[in-house]
């Protein structure tokens, strides 16, 4: 880190804000539908089929995180390839398990992944 970077760095204890992380439910149904080019009904259908689980605002509106948006995009892509929603859910779960196992192989001191 350069001296200029150190001079402008704000210690965490003095920072009055924090950046949202990928799990923060920030996006509405309309925003996600616009981002992904899908209909709001498609998002509601994915929730009904337990493919995604958006959180609810205090007013009861669905709110999606960036991780949920990525999952929706992946499911939409698999549906475009002819998969069913159930098949897409299974593929995504297997990809997640594969990534966890690869991490475990790369770090033999880590604990094994928990099955879902």
N, C-alpha and C positions, 0 to 999 in steps of 0.2 A: 504494500500500500504506500503510495507516495505521500509526501508531507502535505500536499494540497488536499488529498483525499481525507487525511486525518483531521485537517483543520475544519472541514465541512461535515464530518461525521457527527451525528447526533446520538448520544448514548440512549439505549433502550429505555432507561428510567426517565428520560426527559421527553421522549417521543409521545405526544398526546394521541397518536393514531397508530393503526397498524394496517397493513395491506391484507386484503382478504386472501384466504387460501382456497385451494381447489374444492374443498368440501363446503364452503359457505354457500347457502342457498340464496342466490342473488337475482336470478332471472325468472321472469314470469312466463306463463304459457305462450303468450303472444310474442315475446322476445325470442324465445327458443324456436318457435315455429318459423319466425322470420329468418333467424340465423341459419336454420337447417333446410329451409324451403319445404316444410311439411305443414300439414293442417293441424290446428289445435286438437281436433278429434283424434288424430293419430297419437298424439301425446297422451290423451286421456285413455285411449285403448291400451297403450303400453303399460300404463299404471294399472288398469283393470286386470291385465294379464300378468301382473307382478314382474314385469321386465324392468321397470324403474320404480323408484319410491321417492318422489319429490316430497320435500317438507312442506308444511303449511305455514303461512303467515298468521299473525294474530287475527286477521280478518277471514281466514280460511282459504286464501288463494294459494295455489300451487307455486312453489319456488324451487328452481332447479340450480344445482351447483355445476361448476365446470366439469366435474367428474361425471355427473349424470348426463350432461349434454354430450360428452364424449361417448358414453354408453349408448345413448339414443342414436347418435350418428353411426356407430358401429352396427347396431341392430338394423338401422335403415339400409345400410350398405349390404348386409347379409340378406335382408328381405329382397333387395334388388337382384340378388344372385339366385333367388328362388327358394331360400330357406323359409321355414315357418318361424314364428316368434319363439316357440319352444326350442326349436333347433338353434336359433341365433343365441338364445340365452345360454344354452349348453355349450356352444362353441366359445362364447365369451368367458364363461366360467372355466373351461378347460385351458384357454389362453392365460387366464389369471393364475391358475394352478401351475402351469408350465413356467411362467415367469418367476413365481415364488420358488419352485424347485431349482431353477437355474441360479437364482440368488443364493440358495442354500448350498449348491455345489460350488459356487464361487467363494463362499465363506463357510467352511466346514464347522466353524465354532458356533454358527447360528442355530437356533432351535428349529425343528421341523414346522412346516406350515400347518395350520389347523384346517381340517376338512370342513366343508360347508354342506 
